[in-house]
């Protein structure tokens, strides 16, 4: 490959990644995908997968081409951040669309490990004479859809642990008053995080003591599915979690029942986290941010069931007596940022 060609591939794949990010929080359990159609160095069409069940990036890209440029489509290069699908799902195969428009060159960011694709899209294009260049900005494309790949490779959701702690390592005080640890600017960031994940989870004690809403009212975007562990269904119905303003799933050992936005999902053992995450996988939940108390968070850590941890520490708040924050093990610190009084630490395994 000539250097000039590769530099162009990098440039337009970066644009694909920018477009794909626009679908974050809206397309799960599908992947985020961006596509760009380029003719002699000029973008004539671009698109991304905007909502689960709607058109894929390639369709939106080709549909965006102006009437005056449509004759250029077959002699253009299609850039797409993920291997085009080759199966009928909620939409037809994108490989068929590419062949239908006689596009002769396709540049792909990374292959799709989903069992219904897994190289068959690339194979079909090449078999039909399409020149396919693979793995341009592969690492960036894989990172973009880390939730999607974990979901299909490990058969479980991508799991993010989040908590806020005082400077002396406490997550709550010993009295019944709710302890406000992070500042208002960090709280807005937390609501942004919620909008980017498909679900959010808490345990019984957190639901009862804090009566959280678990929405992203301080940020634009879709609210996550609320996941609640309540073994005996003992939580009172007046809690915000039961207002049915967003989908809520209650894992319990009593009954299986669904009404409007509330699903009571019975499990054999709600304290078996493997059973809980397996149920989430079966319910097509691709990612979870766990905001429970120390007990629930520590259980995920002890079972090695996590992919990221985001820990907010208020450097100015000391309370002395209180409930200790979870103890993270087997971790790598990858980044830190400061927002006024708060230090946010980002960890992976």
C-alpha positions in Angstrom: 0.0 0.0 0.0 1.4 3.4 -0.9 2.0 5.8 1.9 -0.3 8.5 0.5 -3.1 5.9 0.2 -2.6 4.8 3.8 -2.6 8.3 5.1 -5.9 8.9 3.4 -7.3 5.7 4.9 -6.3 6.9 8.3 -7.9 10.2 7.8 -11.2 8.9 6.7 -11.3 6.1 9.2 -10.9 8.7 11.9 -14.0 10.4 10.6 -15.8 7.0 10.7 -14.9 6.8 14.4 -16.1 10.3 15.1 -19.4 9.5 13.4 -19.8 6.2 15.2 -19.5 7.9 18.6 -22.7 9.7 17.9 -24.6 6.5 18.4 -23.3 5.9 22.0 -26.1 5.1 24.4 -28.7 4.6 21.6 -27.6 1.5 19.6 -26.9 -1.2 22.1 -26.9 -4.2 21.9 -25.7 -3.3 18.4 -22.2 -1.9 17.8 -21.5 1.8 17.1 -20.5 2.1 13.5 -19.6 5.0 11.2 -19.2 5.1 7.4 -17.8 7.5 4.9 -18.0 7.4 1.1 -15.1 9.2 -0.6 -14.6 10.0 -4.3 -11.2 11.3 -5.3 -10.5 12.6 -1.9 -13.9 14.3 -1.4 -16.5 13.0 1.0 -19.8 12.6 -0.9 -21.7 10.7 1.9 -21.4 9.8 5.5 -23.6 8.2 8.1 -23.7 6.3 11.4 -25.9 3.7 13.2 -28.1 6.1 15.1 -30.6 3.9 16.9 -31.1 0.2 17.6 -33.3 -1.4 15.0 -32.8 1.5 12.5 -30.6 1.7 9.4 -27.0 0.7 9.7 -24.2 3.2 9.0 -23.6 2.0 5.4 -27.3 2.6 4.5 -27.3 6.1 6.1 -24.1 6.9 4.4 -25.2 5.9 0.9 -28.6 7.5 1.4 -26.9 10.8 2.3 -25.3 11.2 -1.1 -26.7 14.1 -3.0 -28.6 13.5 -6.2 -25.9 15.3 -8.2 -23.2 12.9 -6.8 -25.0 9.6 -7.0 -23.4 8.7 -10.3 -20.1 8.7 -8.4 -21.0 6.0 -5.8 -19.7 3.0 -7.7 -16.3 4.6 -8.3 -15.9 5.7 -4.7 -14.2 4.2 -1.7 -16.5 3.2 1.2 -14.9 3.5 4.6 -16.6 1.7 7.5 -15.3 1.2 11.1 -16.7 -2.3 11.4 -17.0 -5.2 9.0 -20.3 -4.9 7.1 -22.9 -7.4 8.2 -23.8 -10.4 6.0 -27.1 -11.6 7.6 -30.7 -10.7 7.9 -31.5 -9.2 11.3 -33.7 -6.2 11.9 -32.3 -4.9 8.6 -31.0 -6.5 5.4 -27.3 -7.4 5.0 -25.1 -4.3 4.3 -23.0 -6.5 2.0 -25.9 -6.7 -0.4 -26.3 -2.9 -0.4 -22.6 -2.5 -1.3 -22.8 -4.9 -4.1 -26.0 -3.4 -5.3 -24.3 -0.1 -5.7 -21.3 -1.7 -7.4 -18.8 -0.1 -4.9 -15.4 -1.6 -5.9 -13.3 -0.6 -2.9 -14.1 -0.9 0.8 -11.8 0.0 3.7 -12.7 -1.7 7.1 -11.5 -0.7 10.5 -11.9 -4.1 12.2 -13.6 -7.4 11.7 -16.8 -8.3 13.5 -16.5 -11.3 15.9 -20.3 -11.6 16.2 -21.0 -15.2 15.2 -23.5 -14.2 12.4 -20.8 -12.1 10.8 -17.3 -13.1 11.9 -15.5 -12.6 8.6 -18.3 -13.6 6.3 -19.0 -10.0 5.3 -15.4 -9.5 4.1 -15.4 -12.9 2.4 -18.6 -12.1 0.5 -17.3 -8.8 -0.7 -14.0 -10.2 -1.9 -15.7 -13.2 -3.5 -17.8 -10.7 -5.6 -14.7 -8.8 -6.7 -14.6 -6.0 -4.1 -11.2 -4.8 -3.1 -11.2 -4.9 0.7 -8.6 -3.3 2.9 -8.8 -4.5 6.5 -7.7 -3.4 10.0 -7.1 0.4 9.4 -7.0 1.9 12.9 -7.9 -1.6 14.2 -7.1 -0.9 17.9 -9.2 2.3 17.9 -12.1 0.5 16.3 -11.9 -2.4 18.7 -11.8 0.0 21.7 -14.8 2.0 20.4 -16.9 -1.2 20.6 -15.3 -2.9 23.6 -18.8 -3.3 25.1 -20.0 -5.1 22.0 -17.0 -7.4 21.8 -17.0 -8.3 25.5 -20.7 -9.1 25.2 -20.2 -11.6 22.4 -16.8 -13.0 23.4 -17.5 -13.5 27.1 -21.3 -13.9 26.9 -21.9 -11.2 29.5 -22.3 -7.5 29.7 -19.4 -5.0 29.8 -19.3 -4.1 33.5 -18.2 -0.7 34.9 -17.9 -0.2 38.7 -18.5 3.3 40.0 -18.4 4.8 43.4 -17.6 8.0 45.3 -15.5 8.1 48.4 -14.3 10.6 51.0 -10.6 11.5 51.3 -10.4 9.0 54.2 -11.9 6.2 52.1 -15.5 6.1 53.3 -18.5 5.6 51.0 -21.2 6.4 53.5 -21.5 7.8 57.1 -22.7 5.8 60.0 -25.9 7.8 60.4 -29.0 7.5 58.3 -28.4 10.8 56.4 -27.4 10.5 52.8 -23.7 11.5 52.3 -23.2 13.8 49.3 -19.6 13.2 48.3 -19.0 14.4 44.7 -19.5 18.0 43.6 -22.2 19.2 41.1 -19.9 19.2 38.1 -18.7 15.7 38.7 -22.4 14.7 39.2 -23.1 15.9 35.7 -20.3 13.8 34.4 -21.8 10.7 36.2 -25.1 11.4 34.4 -23.2 11.5 31.1 -21.7 8.1 32.0 -25.2 6.7 32.7 -26.4 7.9 29.3 -23.6 5.9 27.6 -24.4 2.6 29.2 -27.4 0.3 28.6 -28.2 -0.4 32.2 -27.4 0.7 35.8 -27.5 -1.5 38.9 -28.0 -1.1 42.6 -28.7 -3.5 45.5 -31.5 -3.6 48.0 -29.9 -1.5 50.7 -28.9 1.3 48.3 -32.4 1.4 46.9 -34.0 1.6 50.4 -31.6 4.0 52.0 -30.9 6.5 49.1 -34.2 6.1 47.1 -32.2 6.9 43.9 -33.8 7.7 40.6 -31.0 6.2 38.5 -31.7 8.4 35.5 -29.6 10.9 33.7 -31.7 14.0 34.4 -28.6 16.2 34.4 -27.5 15.1 30.9 -29.2 14.7 27.5 -29.6 11.1 26.2 -31.4 7.9 26.8 -32.0 6.8 30.4 -30.4 3.4 31.3 -32.4 0.3 32.1 -32.6 0.1 35.9 -31.4 -3.2 37.4 -32.3 -3.9 41.0 -31.4 -6.9 43.2 -34.2 -7.6 45.7 -34.3 -11.2 46.8 -37.7 -11.2 48.6 -39.3 -8.3 46.8 -39.4 -6.4 50.1 -38.8 -2.9 48.8 -41.8 -0.5 49.1 -43.6 0.5 45.9 -43.3 4.2 46.5 -39.6 4.2 45.7 -38.5 6.2 42.6 -37.3 2.9 41.1 -40.9 1.8 40.7 -42.3 4.9 39.0 -42.2 3.1 35.6 -40.7 6.2 33.9 -38.0 4.0 32.5 -37.6 0.2 32.1 -36.7 -1.5 35.4 -35.8 -5.1 36.0 -35.9 -6.5 39.5 -33.9 -9.7 40.0 -35.7 -11.7 42.7 -36.4 -15.3 44.0 -40.2 -14.9 44.3 -42.0 -14.3 41.0 -41.7 -13.8 37.2 -44.0 -11.0 36.1 -44.0 -8.1 33.7 -46.2 -5.0 33.6 -45.5 -1.9 31.5 -41.9 -0.8 32.3 -41.4 -3.1 35.3 -40.1 -6.7 34.9 -39.8 -8.9 37.9 -37.2 -11.5 36.8 -37.0 -14.6 39.0 -33.6 -16.3 39.5 -32.6 -19.3 41.5 -30.1 -17.4 43.5 -29.9 -13.6 43.2 -26.7 -13.5 45.2 -24.9 -15.6 42.6 -23.5 -12.8 40.4 -22.7 -15.2 37.6 -26.4 -16.1 37.4 -27.3 -12.4 37.5 -24.9 -11.4 34.7 -26.0 -14.5 32.6 -29.6 -13.2 33.0 -28.5 -9.8 31.8 -26.8 -11.4 28.8 -30.0 -13.3 28.0 -32.0 -10.0 28.3 -29.6 -8.5 25.6 -28.1 -6.0 28.1 -24.7 -5.2 26.7 -23.3 -2.9 29.4 -23.9 -2.1 33.0 -22.6 0.6 35.3 -22.8 -0.7 38.9 -23.5 2.1 41.4 -24.5 -0.1 44.4 -23.1 0.1 47.9 -19.9 -1.4 49.2 -21.3 -5.0 49.5 -22.5 -5.2 45.9 -19.5 -3.5 44.4 -17.1 -5.7 46.5 -19.0 -8.8 45.3 -18.3 -7.9 41.6 -14.6 -7.3 42.5 -14.3 -10.6 44.4 -15.9 -12.5 41.5 -13.6 -10.7 39.0 -16.7 -9.6 37.2 -15.7 -6.1 36.0 -14.0 -4.4 33.1 -13.6 -0.8 34.3 -13.7 1.0 37.6 -14.3 4.7 38.0 -13.6 6.0 41.5 -14.4 9.6 42.6 -12.5 10.8 45.6 -13.4 14.1 47.3 -10.0 15.3 48.5 -11.5 17.8 50.9 -14.0 15.6 52.7 -13.1 13.7 55.8 -15.8 12.1 58.0 -13.9 9.7 60.3 -16.4 7.0 61.1 -18.3 5.5 58.2 -18.6 2.5 55.9 -15.3 1.8 54.1 -15.3 2.0 50.3 -14.7 -1.2 48.2 -11.2 -2.5 47.9 -10.2 -2.8 44.3 -7.8 -5.7 43.5 -6.0 -6.8 40.3 -6.1 -3.4 38.7 -4.2 -0.9 36.5 -4.6 2.9 36.9 -5.0 4.2 33.4 -6.0 7.8 33.9 -6.9 10.5 36.5 -8.6 13.8 36.2 -9.5 16.6 38.6 -12.8 18.4 38.8 -12.5 21.0 41.5 -12.6 19.0 44.8 -12.8 15.7 43.1 -10.2 13.3 41.7 -11.6 10.8 39.3 -9.4 7.6 38.9 -10.0 5.3 36.0 -9.0 1.6 36.4 -8.9 -1.5 34.2 -7.8 -5.0 35.0 
